[in-house]
Amino acid sequence: MVGTEVVPIDPALPFSAARKVAVSTHGAITRTISDPYSLERTAQHVRGDGREEVGIMLIVRGSGYIEQGNNGALLHPGDITFHAWGRPGAGAGLDNFEELRLTVPRNTFLAHVGNMYDFGGRKIAATPLSGMFAAYLQTFASSISDMSAAETGIAVEGALYLLRGAVHGQEAPTDGELSAEAVRSLALAHIQRRLHDPEFGPNSLAASLRVSRSRLYAAFAGGEGVAATIRDARLDRAHDRIMMMRKAGARIASIMVSCGFTDPAAFSRAFRQRFGLSPRDLLAQGAG
């Protein structure tokens, strides 16, 4: 993707992707189908191309995450999220992933929805109104190649009208202190980004998010806690990688390291406790 650095989320996995793009003066529709990947748009990318657009993304299949500024979220089918191209950000598809994206200029988004920088990294979960936008976007994507310029402009305006309805009543983030819900959402996205790092833990998470440990722990109060959330995310990713690779011949040690574990015995013990069988037992099921 131009203006971003895209890499497979696990170099040991085979990787393939396909993309269809329909471009007009009013906006672009992109459908992407991909194996797991991660991408980052850095400050250097932003300075290099000067793009002032916003991508409105509908998650069709799979799961992923997005981070931008003080916003971030885990993504699942039916979710709508935003990426403002004028600022750095990061994201990923964590398994076999399909995304439909409407990209519009900053001024168009501002006129119909709001300041794109208030929305970058936000997630609009599936609701009846967001479902209407999703259905409209699917139809728009299948028809745009046959539309005139005037028809495309009308269709973009209609999509943004439905989007405004989907986000109406939800408070846009401000430059003030993040709510506990916002801290948790951003933390869950950042955890997915850092699972490969064995040194990553609650302290480094708080430092990365620029919040105090007390605010971070408060955001996870009533649940498993921060350390357990990180551990379980590592185990879940290892489980997913073994499932994806077991027919092709997975290497448990390689998957273990890519998920941030350094002690094979501790990894196997924690894996069995969470899933009821060892990594090698799961791998053997695929071979059988």
C-alpha positions as CSV (number, residue, x, y, z in Angstrom):
1,M,0.0,0.0,0.0
2,V,1.4,3.4,-1.0
3,G,2.4,5.5,2.0
4,T,2.5,2.6,4.5
5,E,4.8,-0.2,5.5
6,V,3.0,-3.5,5.1
7,V,4.5,-6.8,6.3
8,P,3.2,-10.3,7.1
9,I,2.3,-10.5,10.8
10,D,4.3,-13.8,11.1
11,P,7.2,-14.3,8.6
12,A,6.9,-18.0,9.0
13,L,3.5,-18.0,7.5
14,P,2.8,-18.0,3.7
15,F,1.3,-14.7,2.6
16,S,-1.0,-13.7,-0.2
17,A,-3.3,-10.7,-0.7
18,A,-5.7,-9.3,-3.4
19,R,-7.0,-5.8,-3.8
20,K,-9.6,-4.3,-6.1
21,V,-9.8,-0.5,-6.4
22,A,-12.4,1.8,-8.0
23,V,-11.3,5.5,-8.1
24,S,-13.3,8.6,-8.7
25,T,-12.8,12.3,-8.1
26,H,-15.3,12.0,-5.2
27,G,-13.7,9.1,-3.4
28,A,-12.3,5.6,-3.8
29,I,-13.7,2.2,-2.9
30,T,-11.2,-0.6,-2.1
31,R,-11.8,-4.2,-1.3
32,T,-8.9,-6.1,0.3
33,I,-8.7,-9.8,1.0
34,S,-5.5,-10.8,2.8
35,D,-3.7,-13.3,5.0
36,P,-2.5,-11.9,8.4
37,Y,-0.6,-8.7,8.0
38,S,0.5,-5.6,9.9
39,L,1.0,-2.1,8.6
40,E,2.3,1.2,9.9
41,R,2.1,4.7,8.5
42,T,4.9,6.6,10.1
43,A,5.5,10.4,10.4
44,Q,8.0,10.0,7.5
45,H,5.2,8.5,5.3
46,V,2.9,11.4,6.3
47,R,5.5,14.0,5.4
48,G,6.4,12.2,2.2
49,D,3.0,12.1,0.5
50,G,1.0,14.8,2.3
51,R,-2.3,12.9,1.9
52,E,-5.3,14.6,3.5
53,E,-7.9,11.8,3.3
54,V,-9.8,9.6,5.6
55,G,-10.4,5.8,5.1
56,I,-13.7,4.5,6.4
57,M,-13.3,0.8,6.8
58,L,-15.9,-1.9,7.1
59,I,-14.6,-5.2,8.5
60,V,-16.2,-7.9,6.3
61,R,-14.4,-11.0,7.6
62,G,-11.7,-11.8,10.2
63,S,-10.3,-9.8,13.1
64,G,-7.7,-7.1,13.5
65,Y,-6.8,-3.9,15.3
66,I,-6.2,-0.3,14.7
67,E,-4.3,2.4,16.5
68,Q,-4.1,6.1,15.8
69,G,-3.4,9.0,18.2
70,N,-5.3,8.4,21.5
71,N,-7.7,5.9,19.9
72,G,-7.5,2.2,19.2
73,A,-9.7,-0.9,19.1
74,L,-9.9,-4.5,18.3
75,L,-11.9,-5.1,15.1
76,H,-14.4,-7.8,14.2
77,P,-16.9,-8.4,11.3
78,G,-19.5,-5.6,11.1
79,D,-17.3,-3.0,12.8
80,I,-16.6,0.3,11.2
81,T,-13.3,2.1,11.8
82,F,-11.4,5.1,10.6
83,H,-7.9,6.0,9.6
84,A,-6.9,9.6,9.0
85,W,-4.1,9.6,6.5
86,G,-2.7,12.9,7.7
87,R,-1.3,11.4,10.9
88,P,0.7,8.3,11.8
89,G,-1.1,5.1,12.7
90,A,-0.9,1.4,12.7
91,G,-3.2,-1.6,12.2
92,A,-3.3,-5.3,11.3
93,G,-5.5,-8.2,10.1
94,L,-4.9,-10.9,12.6
95,D,-6.3,-13.8,10.5
96,N,-7.8,-14.3,7.1
97,F,-9.1,-10.8,6.6
98,E,-11.5,-8.9,4.3
99,E,-12.0,-5.2,4.4
100,L,-14.1,-2.8,2.4
101,R,-12.9,0.8,2.5
102,L,-14.3,4.1,1.3
103,T,-11.6,6.8,1.1
104,V,-12.7,10.5,0.8
105,P,-11.0,13.8,1.0
106,R,-10.7,15.6,4.3
107,N,-13.0,18.4,3.4
108,T,-15.7,16.0,2.1
109,F,-15.6,14.1,5.4
110,L,-15.6,17.4,7.4
111,A,-18.7,18.7,5.6
112,H,-20.7,15.5,6.1
113,V,-19.4,13.8,9.3
114,G,-16.8,15.9,11.2
115,N,-13.1,16.4,11.8
116,M,-11.4,13.3,10.5
117,Y,-8.7,13.6,13.3
118,D,-11.4,13.1,15.9
119,F,-12.3,9.8,14.3
120,G,-8.9,8.2,13.5
121,G,-8.5,4.9,15.3
122,R,-12.1,4.9,16.6
123,K,-14.5,2.0,16.2
124,I,-18.2,2.0,15.6
125,A,-19.5,-1.4,16.7
126,A,-22.3,-3.1,14.7
127,T,-25.7,-1.6,15.2
128,P,-28.8,-1.4,13.0
129,L,-27.7,2.0,11.7
130,S,-24.2,0.9,11.1
131,G,-25.6,-2.2,9.4
132,M,-27.5,0.1,7.0
133,F,-24.2,1.9,6.1
134,A,-22.5,-1.5,5.7
135,A,-25.1,-2.8,3.3
136,Y,-25.1,0.5,1.3
137,L,-21.3,0.4,1.1
138,Q,-21.4,-3.2,-0.2
139,T,-23.9,-2.2,-2.9
140,F,-21.9,0.9,-3.8
141,A,-18.7,-1.1,-4.2
142,S,-20.3,-3.5,-6.7
143,S,-21.8,-0.6,-8.7
144,I,-19.2,2.2,-8.8
145,S,-17.5,1.0,-12.0
146,D,-20.7,1.5,-13.9
147,M,-21.5,5.0,-12.4
148,S,-21.0,8.3,-14.0
149,A,-19.1,11.0,-12.1
150,A,-22.3,12.7,-11.0
151,E,-23.8,9.4,-9.8
152,T,-20.6,8.6,-7.9
153,G,-20.7,11.9,-6.1
154,I,-24.3,11.4,-5.1
155,A,-23.5,7.8,-3.9
156,V,-20.6,9.1,-1.7
157,E,-22.8,11.7,-0.2
158,G,-25.4,9.1,0.6
159,A,-22.8,6.8,2.2
160,L,-21.6,9.7,4.4
161,Y,-25.2,10.6,5.3
162,L,-25.8,7.1,6.6
163,L,-22.4,7.1,8.4
164,R,-23.3,10.4,10.2
165,G,-26.4,8.6,11.4
166,A,-24.4,5.7,12.7
167,V,-22.0,7.9,14.7
168,H,-24.7,10.4,15.9
169,G,-25.0,10.4,19.7
170,Q,-21.6,8.9,20.3
171,E,-19.2,11.4,21.9
172,A,-16.2,12.1,19.8
173,P,-12.9,11.9,21.6
174,T,-11.4,15.1,22.9
175,D,-7.9,16.3,23.7
176,G,-8.6,15.9,27.4
177,E,-8.1,12.9,29.7
178,L,-9.1,9.5,28.2
179,S,-12.0,7.6,29.8
180,A,-11.3,4.2,31.3
181,E,-13.2,2.6,28.4
182,A,-11.0,4.5,25.9
183,V,-7.8,3.5,27.7
184,R,-8.9,-0.2,27.7
185,S,-9.8,-0.1,24.0
186,L,-6.5,1.4,23.0
187,A,-4.6,-0.9,25.3
188,L,-6.2,-4.0,23.8
189,A,-5.2,-2.8,20.3
190,H,-1.6,-2.0,21.4
191,I,-1.3,-5.4,23.1
192,Q,-1.9,-7.1,19.7
193,R,0.8,-5.0,18.2
194,R,3.4,-5.9,20.7
195,L,2.8,-9.6,21.4
196,H,6.1,-10.7,19.7
197,D,8.2,-8.7,22.2
198,P,9.0,-10.9,25.3
199,E,9.8,-7.8,27.3
200,F,6.4,-6.3,26.8
201,G,4.3,-6.2,29.9
202,P,2.1,-3.9,32.0
203,N,4.8,-1.3,32.6
204,S,5.8,-0.9,29.0
205,L,2.1,-0.8,28.0
206,A,1.5,2.1,30.4
207,A,4.6,3.9,29.1
208,S,3.6,3.4,25.5
209,L,0.0,4.7,26.1
210,R,1.4,7.6,28.3
211,V,-0.9,6.8,31.2
212,S,-0.1,6.0,34.8
213,R,-0.1,2.4,35.9
214,S,-2.9,3.1,38.3
215,R,-5.1,4.4,35.3
216,L,-4.2,1.4,33.2
217,Y,-5.0,-1.1,36.0
218,A,-8.3,0.8,36.7
219,A,-9.3,0.4,33.1
220,F,-9.0,-3.4,33.5
221,A,-10.6,-3.5,36.9
222,G,-13.3,-6.2,37.3
223,G,-11.6,-8.4,34.7
224,E,-8.6,-10.6,34.5
225,G,-6.1,-7.8,34.9
226,V,-3.5,-6.4,32.6
227,A,-0.8,-9.1,32.9
228,A,-3.3,-11.9,32.4
229,T,-4.9,-10.2,29.4
230,I,-1.4,-10.0,27.7
231,R,-0.7,-13.6,28.5
232,D,-4.0,-14.8,27.2
233,A,-3.6,-12.7,24.0
234,R,-0.2,-14.4,23.4
235,L,-1.7,-17.8,23.9
236,D,-4.6,-17.1,21.6
237,R,-2.3,-15.9,18.9
238,A,-0.1,-19.0,19.3
239,H,-3.2,-21.2,19.1
240,D,-4.4,-19.4,15.9
241,R,-0.9,-19.8,14.3
242,I,-0.7,-23.5,15.0
243,M,-4.2,-24.0,13.6
244,M,-3.3,-22.1,10.4
245,M,0.0,-23.9,9.9
246,R,-0.5,-27.4,11.2
247,K,-1.3,-28.9,7.7
248,A,1.8,-27.2,6.3
249,G,4.0,-28.3,9.1
250,A,4.2,-25.8,12.0
251,R,7.3,-25.4,14.1
252,I,6.2,-25.0,17.7
253,A,9.4,-23.3,18.8
254,S,9.1,-20.6,16.1
255,I,5.5,-19.9,16.9
256,M,6.3,-19.7,20.6
257,V,9.0,-17.1,20.0
258,S,6.9,-15.1,17.6
259,C,4.2,-14.8,20.3
260,G,6.7,-13.5,23.0
261,F,7.3,-16.7,25.0
262,T,10.9,-17.6,25.9
263,D,10.4,-20.7,28.2
264,P,9.1,-23.8,26.3
265,A,8.0,-25.5,29.5
266,A,6.1,-22.5,30.8
267,F,4.6,-22.0,27.3
268,S,3.4,-25.6,27.1
269,R,2.0,-25.5,30.6
270,A,0.1,-22.2,30.1
271,F,-1.2,-23.4,26.7
272,R,-2.6,-26.6,28.2
273,Q,-4.2,-24.7,31.0
274,R,-6.0,-22.4,28.6
275,F,-6.9,-24.9,25.9
276,G,-6.9,-28.3,27.5
277,L,-4.1,-29.7,25.4
278,S,-0.5,-29.0,24.6
279,P,0.7,-27.2,21.5
280,R,2.1,-30.5,20.1
281,D,-1.2,-32.3,20.8
282,L,-3.0,-29.5,18.8
283,L,-0.5,-29.9,16.0
284,A,-0.9,-33.7,16.0
285,Q,-4.7,-33.3,15.6
286,G,-4.0,-31.5,12.3
287,A,-1.6,-34.2,11.1
288,G,-4.2,-36.9,11.9
